[in-house]
Every structure is written in structure tokens, then in C-alpha cells.
Amino acid sequence: VRIREAVPADATAIADLHIDSIRSLGPAFYAPAVVSAWAAVVTPAMYLSAMAGGEVFFVAQEHEQAELLGFSSHIPAAGPHGVSVYVRGTAARRGLGSSLLRVAEDRARAHGATQIEIQASLPGVAFYRANGFETVAPSDVVFDGQTIQCLTMRKVLIVRD
Ligand SMILES: CC(C)(COP(=O)(O)OP(=O)(O)OC[C@H]1O[C@@H](n2cnc3c(N)ncnc32)[C@H](O)[C@@H]1OP(=O)(O)O)[C@@H](O)C(=O)NCCC(=O)NCCS
């Protein structure tokens, strides 16, 4: 699996993968109505505007024409930098999420971050904990009247020479 920086032309494929991830990995943690409300807010335009705003995405695929298997992102910020990670349901628990997180984390470090923060949905909590994050506070999100329970989690980055 190769990981490369995404370009605007990837926005539709990223949205497709994001919806797959929510629909396949979300139901173990959330009620069906919550999963549907969450998936419904995902559109390609979301990524185009995020990219235009400075968020950088990384995508994983087996070869250039293959479907995307996962993505991560890095959001530069004045305080803790933001990250996110999603993988396709069929690609879960193979270490791909950790590899994608490492790429986003390395970019944050290269851009001066000393801490990174994530608003983790419940399917991500054990993953982020395994990757060195600690819970800061609950940070639920409401979409279309449905509450998606989330936790803000943070990781202090070790400064390397
Ligand atoms: C969270 C997510 C990105 C993890 O991706 P992944 O490729 O499956 O993660 P990895 O294989 O790198 O897992 C690394 C470690 O994290 C932990 N972990 C990952 N998923 C877990 C789960 N469902 N339950 C318990 N521990 C889990 C384990 O310790 C795992 O190591 P192990 O497989 O050797 O036990 C993926 O589950 C996902 O996309 N979830 C749905 C969307 C989501 O909630 N994303 C986070 C939003 S902020």
C-alpha cells in the first residue's frame, strides 16, 4: 500500500471512502440513525474547502488506479495541530490507520507542532489511545438532531533533533 499526498481531484474518492468507513465501522458504536446522520454530512465539497483552507490530506491505495483504502489529514493551527484518520472497513486492523496517522503526525512535527489533537468518534478512541493519545474531554457533535458522542484526545509530540 502506498501513501501519497492527496490533490483536489481525489475529493470524490475521499468522500466515498469516508462514507464507507462510517457505515462499516460506525455501527458497532452508534445507533443506525446516528450513523446515517453522520454519513449524510460527508460531501466531496467538504474536502475541497478543507484543502483550500490549508488542511493536507494523505491517501493510501495499492496502486495508482486502485480505490482508496484510507486517508489521514493534518490541520496546521496556532495551538495543537489537528489530525484525522479513516480507513475502509475491509482494510481495518492491518496497521494502515497507524501508518496514515504517522504521516500526518510527521507533517505536523515538521510544521512546528508540539501537540496534536483529534476529535475522536468512538470507533477511533482505542486506536488513538494505542497511538499515544490521551482523552482531554467529551466533545459530542450534533448532526441533524443526532448526537455523535466524541472525545477530544491529545498527544504531546516528542521533539526530535
Ligand atoms: C480508527 C481507525 C482509523 C483505525 O484504523 P486501523 O487501520 O484499523 O488501525 P490499526 O490497524 O493501525 O490499529 C492500531 C491499533 O489500534 C487499536 N485499535 C484499532 N481499532 C480498534 C478497535 N476497533 N478496537 C480496539 N482497538 C482498536 C489496536 O490496539 C490496534 O492494534 P492491533 O490491531 O495490533 O490490536 C478505523 O477504525 C476507522 O476508520 N474507524 C472509523 C472512523 C473513525 O472513527 N475514525 C476516527 C475519526 S476521528
The ligand as an SDF file (V2000), in Angstrom:
LIG
                    3D

 48 50  0  0  0  0  0  0  0  0999 V2000
   -9.8920    4.3360   13.8600 C   0  0  0  0  0  0  0  0  0  0  0  0
   -9.3950    3.7020   12.5620 C   0  0  0  0  0  0  0  0  0  0  0  0
   -8.8340    4.7750   11.6600 C   0  0  0  0  0  0  0  0  0  0  0  0
   -8.2830    2.6630   12.9040 C   0  0  0  0  0  0  0  0  0  0  0  0
   -7.6930    2.2010   11.6740 O   0  0  0  0  0  0  0  0  0  0  0  0
   -6.9780    0.7660   11.5790 P   0  0  0  0  0  0  0  0  0  0  0  0
   -6.2090    0.7110   10.2960 O   0  0  0  0  0  0  0  0  0  0  0  0
   -7.9800   -0.3060   11.7970 O   0  0  0  0  0  0  0  0  0  0  0  0
   -5.9940    0.8170   12.8200 O   0  0  0  0  0  0  0  0  0  0  0  0
   -4.6710   -0.0670   13.0600 P   0  0  0  0  0  0  0  0  0  0  0  0
   -4.7890   -1.3830   12.3740 O   0  0  0  0  0  0  0  0  0  0  0  0
   -3.4750    0.7700   12.7320 O   0  0  0  0  0  0  0  0  0  0  0  0
   -4.7640   -0.2760   14.6570 O   0  0  0  0  0  0  0  0  0  0  0  0
   -3.6920    0.0240   15.5460 C   0  0  0  0  0  0  0  0  0  0  0  0
   -4.1070   -0.3500   16.9550 C   0  0  0  0  0  0  0  0  0  0  0  0
   -5.2010    0.4840   17.3970 O   0  0  0  0  0  0  0  0  0  0  0  0
   -6.0880   -0.2950   18.2250 C   0  0  0  0  0  0  0  0  0  0  0  0
   -7.3890   -0.4430   17.5570 N   0  0  0  0  0  0  0  0  0  0  0  0
   -7.7130   -0.1190   16.2780 C   0  0  0  0  0  0  0  0  0  0  0  0
   -9.0330   -0.3620   16.0490 N   0  0  0  0  0  0  0  0  0  0  0  0
   -9.5430   -0.8600   17.2010 C   0  0  0  0  0  0  0  0  0  0  0  0
  -10.8300   -1.3170   17.5970 C   0  0  0  0  0  0  0  0  0  0  0  0
  -11.8670   -1.3030   16.7480 N   0  0  0  0  0  0  0  0  0  0  0  0
  -10.9840   -1.7910   18.8650 N   0  0  0  0  0  0  0  0  0  0  0  0
   -9.9470   -1.8380   19.7220 C   0  0  0  0  0  0  0  0  0  0  0  0
   -8.6860   -1.4110   19.4100 N   0  0  0  0  0  0  0  0  0  0  0  0
   -8.5030   -0.9260   18.1650 C   0  0  0  0  0  0  0  0  0  0  0  0
   -5.4230   -1.6570   18.4070 C   0  0  0  0  0  0  0  0  0  0  0  0
   -4.5510   -1.5640   19.5220 O   0  0  0  0  0  0  0  0  0  0  0  0
   -4.6200   -1.7700   17.1120 C   0  0  0  0  0  0  0  0  0  0  0  0
   -3.5340   -2.6660   17.1920 O   0  0  0  0  0  0  0  0  0  0  0  0
   -3.8050   -4.2510   16.9460 P   0  0  0  0  0  0  0  0  0  0  0  0
   -4.6280   -4.3990   15.6940 O   0  0  0  0  0  0  0  0  0  0  0  0
   -2.4230   -4.8170   16.8280 O   0  0  0  0  0  0  0  0  0  0  0  0
   -4.5520   -4.7350   18.1560 O   0  0  0  0  0  0  0  0  0  0  0  0
  -10.5570    2.9270   11.8840 C   0  0  0  0  0  0  0  0  0  0  0  0
  -11.1260    2.0400   12.8080 O   0  0  0  0  0  0  0  0  0  0  0  0
  -11.6550    3.8330   11.3600 C   0  0  0  0  0  0  0  0  0  0  0  0
  -11.5430    4.3740   10.2650 O   0  0  0  0  0  0  0  0  0  0  0  0
  -12.7670    3.9370   12.1380 N   0  0  0  0  0  0  0  0  0  0  0  0
  -13.9940    4.5730   11.7020 C   0  0  0  0  0  0  0  0  0  0  0  0
  -13.9150    6.0270   11.5980 C   0  0  0  0  0  0  0  0  0  0  0  0
  -13.3720    6.6850   12.8050 C   0  0  0  0  0  0  0  0  0  0  0  0
  -13.9940    6.6730   13.8350 O   0  0  0  0  0  0  0  0  0  0  0  0
  -12.2220    7.3380   12.6400 N   0  0  0  0  0  0  0  0  0  0  0  0
  -11.7100    8.2280   13.6210 C   0  0  0  0  0  0  0  0  0  0  0  0
  -12.4440    9.5190   13.4670 C   0  0  0  0  0  0  0  0  0  0  0  0
  -11.7010   10.8080   14.2380 S   0  0  0  0  0  0  0  0  0  0  0  0
  1  2  1  0
  2  3  1  0
  2  4  1  0
  2 36  1  0
  4  5  1  0
  5  6  1  0
  6  7  2  0
  6  8  1  0
  6  9  1  0
  9 10  1  0
 10 11  2  0
 10 12  1  0
 10 13  1  0
 13 14  1  0
 14 15  1  0
 15 16  1  0
 15 30  1  0
 16 17  1  0
 17 18  1  0
 17 28  1  0
 18 19  1  0
 18 27  1  0
 19 20  2  0
 20 21  1  0
 21 22  1  0
 21 27  2  0
 22 23  1  0
 22 24  2  0
 24 25  1  0
 25 26  2  0
 26 27  1  0
 28 29  1  0
 28 30  1  0
 30 31  1  0
 31 32  1  0
 32 33  2  0
 32 34  1  0
 32 35  1  0
 36 37  1  0
 36 38  1  0
 38 39  2  0
 38 40  1  0
 40 41  1  0
 41 42  1  0
 42 43  1  0
 43 44  2  0
 43 45  1  0
 45 46  1  0
 46 47  1  0
 47 48  1  0
M  END
$$$$
